[in-house]
Amino acid sequence: MVSRESVPPEQLYVPDHVHPLIHDGGAVILNSETGECHKGLNREGSALLRIVNEEGSIEAVIDYFQAAYPELTEKNVTTLAGLWVKGMSERGLIAEGVASSPNTFAIATPFTEEELLQAGDIAMTLSDIENLTLTPQERQAATDGLADALEFIELPFQEMVVKIRQARLLAEREATEKEAKRDMAAIHQVSARYMGRFACLGVAIGAVLTSAYLGRSVGLKLGAKTDPNAFHAWPTVGTTPIRLETDEAIIGQYYPLFDI
Amino acid sequence: MQKDLLKTRLSLERTHIQGNFETTRQVVNSLGRVVVVGQFLDSPAQLEAAVAVALESGDTEALQSLPGSYSTIVEREGETIVSSDVSGQHPLYWRSEQGQATLDTQTGQLGDELNLCYLAAAIGNVEVLAEGDSAFQGVHQINGGQQVRFTEGQPAVTNSGEIIPSSKLTLEEAAANLREALTEAIGLRMAMGKVATSDYSGGFDSTSIAHLAAARTEGVLEAFIQYHPAIPAGDLSYARKVVAGNPKIHLNELRGTTDTLPFQALDRVEYHDEPDPAAVINARIKARLLGARACGSQLHFTGDGGDAVLDATPNHIVDLARLGKRAQLEEASLCYARIRHEDPAELIAFADRHAERTLSDDLLLLAKKLQNPQLPTDNQTWITLPERALTFLTLKMRGKLSEKAERRAATSAVPAGVGMADYVAMAGLRSGGAVHRHLREIAAVVGIATHAPFMDTRVVRACLQLPAYVRADPGHFKKILRTAFRDILPQSLLSRTSKGAYTGEIYKGLRASRPVIDELLANSRLAEMEVIDPEAVKKEIERIDIGLPAEFSAIDKIVASEIWLRQREV
């Protein structure tokens, strides 16, 4: 028996802060409200998320379960649909109400050889970093960038996003590839002896802040890949990612989901 | 001379795979007989000289130190001395019954009753519990590098096979030794007069071999890289960049399809006398070998073994902690933390926590973990304790393996001077030896002899005599190779700090082959024999389907074993 409280709402939608990457085994989702990464939605969950996005009704969800499990009674199907809606709602991945229009979901279509050949990629070696001589201004900007990145990363995700965007307002122009590479190297240099975890998001924020404090703008993308499912953050110049060569390649692996 | 102390039954002529190109040499004199099995590269005169010493004195060191990768059997007055090649790619098996030992190169010739613990140890990723055993009850393998002396049919291990590093050796000295050994290993093979080809992944191992071989060929060396256009692994662009400056190498880019992904063509896996650890990638392997064959290849180089002997695993930081090398420990931890996105303080704490740990400690912990796979444990110490792979095994099988781990803990000993990362390197080399052994057998069917120079005794010794913590260079690959060949190999190769990523192909391949895998599990022979819990394995397959990180090596071995068991029924 489904209790009254658990009866799902009639109208559903996928909020704007939900950024899924649909792949052939299911989906991964970045929630840009909370910063949470959901790695394990299976094909059924992925299909249902798309149904909610496109059709926006509990009826469509129930229809899906009915078709998938014809052996179940109507009551059990409704229960199943209700449980799914409840679970997804609690995670903030769907909500009650009506969307103005469906969201566009990222699809993990295979990269074409043409795309791979045309895509830029700035990969720096550890030697590049060690051999770079920073100017005093660059060193100071990177030191400040590191300190602020360590502070920002502890904030709730949305607050962190706001802080980074505010800092980027200091930039007067877009950074060139050469400048962005120096700024990335600078943050690596000043964090080299930091005795704490300073992973991809921290490094990317640090690079963005270093650039901003030097008056130039570098982008920051959060994205995901599949097989295996994983999330990553990287700085960009335009659409070109900047990374350490020892890190995974972005091009051909990761799909951008959210811009900061 | 006592006869028949060891009934040596070399059964190469009865192998299931035809067209074996391996060398089998026999030298007989008045003092006894020596048989050499494998890839022996030196002259008959050198062999005879070393044989004379071995038969006269029983000291086989000179015999085992000649160029190549080979195992030896020395039958002399009162004893038979059997030594495996250092990687175990030319395995020797023995069985002892009623005071008489029988030796063979094929385990299936010596036994018939399956050794389920052996299969389970492989599936559970605890190969340490399979060492010295085989797929058949009562049949033992001589481990890579190990020496066993048989006297009146009774075996005694006289050399464990571990290479003891020298802390006095410098990187420059070891690099010079490597340069000499690897140059010789490739030069002697090129001097055989066969049409040689090579793998060329764009990474250090096969690419280096190809460049060194090309320098010794009169024409152009045909080299091969495999890639899947929809699942970029990151190697192709490097291979193109590195080969561009060398007119003596022609790079053949073998484009993969769904048919060459892992888990395809499982009905065309060759039968071997043990499950082939690379069975799931047989379609990929054959595509490469057929490509080489189409270019007339008779001898094909691979870079197998390179990872184990040229690099060092990150657990060398534990060795640094044990040796009190604090500055190096901190530098290495900072670098690993940066490239692996971890906390350096935690890495240092890990190293300190395990500095006094022994292999026996690890085996006892493994025994507990087999009883309770959920037991939280650190990873990457002497042995890497598996996570979910143990849950694929039945309670009964885990119990048996747990008892075995306890027994081994009581007797295991690592020679003094061998550090954690040195031990892991040797274990990695032996795993590579098992894989290359099967590759050689598959290649023989195609009509090619595959050679892995990084598995040659002299090459292995040149590398592993340098302590792992000296070989290590966090953030960079294969310092000893870069030092040895910095004036010969292209800078574009030596400066590479990334590795190709082929995991995507495994996921895609498994999804494409789900019906076949599901059938194997629905009628699982391993489940019938109470080796695996098929429900736990199905859950793992579901995880893979969704794209979650998975224990692929365990799944590979389950599939390989299921195929092998079905082949034995025919």
HADDOCK unambig.tbl for C-alpha pairs under 7 A between the chains (distance, minus, plus):
assign (segid A and resid 25 and name CA) (segid B and resid 545 and name CA) 5.36 0.50 0.50
assign (segid A and resid 25 and name CA) (segid B and resid 546 and name CA) 4.53 0.50 0.50
assign (segid A and resid 25 and name CA) (segid B and resid 547 and name CA) 6.25 0.50 0.50
assign (segid A and resid 26 and name CA) (segid B and resid 546 and name CA) 5.63 0.50 0.50
assign (segid A and resid 40 and name CA) (segid B and resid 546 and name CA) 6.32 0.50 0.50
assign (segid A and resid 40 and name CA) (segid B and resid 548 and name CA) 6.58 0.50 0.50
assign (segid A and resid 41 and name CA) (segid B and resid 546 and name CA) 6.95 0.50 0.50
assign (segid A and resid 42 and name CA) (segid B and resid 546 and name CA) 5.30 0.50 0.50
assign (segid A and resid 110 and name CA) (segid B and resid 230 and name CA) 5.19 0.50 0.50
assign (segid A and resid 111 and name CA) (segid B and resid 230 and name CA) 5.86 0.50 0.50
assign (segid A and resid 112 and name CA) (segid B and resid 230 and name CA) 6.42 0.50 0.50
assign (segid A and resid 113 and name CA) (segid B and resid 229 and name CA) 6.29 0.50 0.50
assign (segid A and resid 125 and name CA) (segid B and resid 497 and name CA) 6.96 0.50 0.50
assign (segid A and resid 192 and name CA) (segid B and resid 334 and name CA) 6.99 0.50 0.50
assign (segid A and resid 193 and name CA) (segid B and resid 334 and name CA) 6.56 0.50 0.50
assign (segid A and resid 195 and name CA) (segid B and resid 343 and name CA) 6.68 0.50 0.50
assign (segid A and resid 195 and name CA) (segid B and resid 344 and name CA) 5.69 0.50 0.50
assign (segid A and resid 195 and name CA) (segid B and resid 345 and name CA) 5.72 0.50 0.50
assign (segid A and resid 196 and name CA) (segid B and resid 343 and name CA) 4.74 0.50 0.50
assign (segid A and resid 196 and name CA) (segid B and resid 344 and name CA) 6.17 0.50 0.50
assign (segid A and resid 196 and name CA) (segid B and resid 345 and name CA) 6.49 0.50 0.50
assign (segid A and resid 197 and name CA) (segid B and resid 341 and name CA) 6.56 0.50 0.50
assign (segid A and resid 197 and name CA) (segid B and resid 342 and name CA) 5.16 0.50 0.50
assign (segid A and resid 197 and name CA) (segid B and resid 343 and name CA) 3.98 0.50 0.50
assign (segid A and resid 198 and name CA) (segid B and resid 341 and name CA) 6.35 0.50 0.50
assign (segid A and resid 199 and name CA) (segid B and resid 341 and name CA) 4.50 0.50 0.50
assign (segid A and resid 199 and name CA) (segid B and resid 342 and name CA) 6.88 0.50 0.50
assign (segid A and resid 200 and name CA) (segid B and resid 341 and name CA) 6.94 0.50 0.50
assign (segid A and resid 226 and name CA) (segid B and resid 547 and name CA) 6.00 0.50 0.50
assign (segid A and resid 227 and name CA) (segid B and resid 503 and name CA) 6.78 0.50 0.50
assign (segid A and resid 227 and name CA) (segid B and resid 504 and name CA) 5.02 0.50 0.50
assign (segid A and resid 227 and name CA) (segid B and resid 507 and name CA) 5.85 0.50 0.50
assign (segid A and resid 227 and name CA) (segid B and resid 547 and name CA) 4.78 0.50 0.50
assign (segid A and resid 227 and name CA) (segid B and resid 548 and name CA) 6.99 0.50 0.50
assign (segid A and resid 228 and name CA) (segid B and resid 547 and name CA) 4.98 0.50 0.50
assign (segid A and resid 228 and name CA) (segid B and resid 548 and name CA) 5.37 0.50 0.50
assign (segid A and resid 228 and name CA) (segid B and resid 549 and name CA) 5.40 0.50 0.50
assign (segid A and resid 229 and name CA) (segid B and resid 547 and name CA) 5.42 0.50 0.50
assign (segid A and resid 229 and name CA) (segid B and resid 548 and name CA) 5.63 0.50 0.50
assign (segid A and resid 245 and name CA) (segid B and resid 497 and name CA) 6.10 0.50 0.50
assign (segid A and resid 245 and name CA) (segid B and resid 498 and name CA) 5.86 0.50 0.50
assign (segid A and resid 246 and name CA) (segid B and resid 339 and name CA) 6.26 0.50 0.50
assign (segid A and resid 246 and name CA) (segid B and resid 475 and name CA) 6.88 0.50 0.50
assign (segid A and resid 246 and name CA) (segid B and resid 497 and name CA) 5.59 0.50 0.50
assign (segid A and resid 246 and name CA) (segid B and resid 498 and name CA) 4.98 0.50 0.50
assign (segid A and resid 247 and name CA) (segid B and resid 339 and name CA) 6.71 0.50 0.50
assign (segid A and resid 252 and name CA) (segid B and resid 232 and name CA) 6.07 0.50 0.50
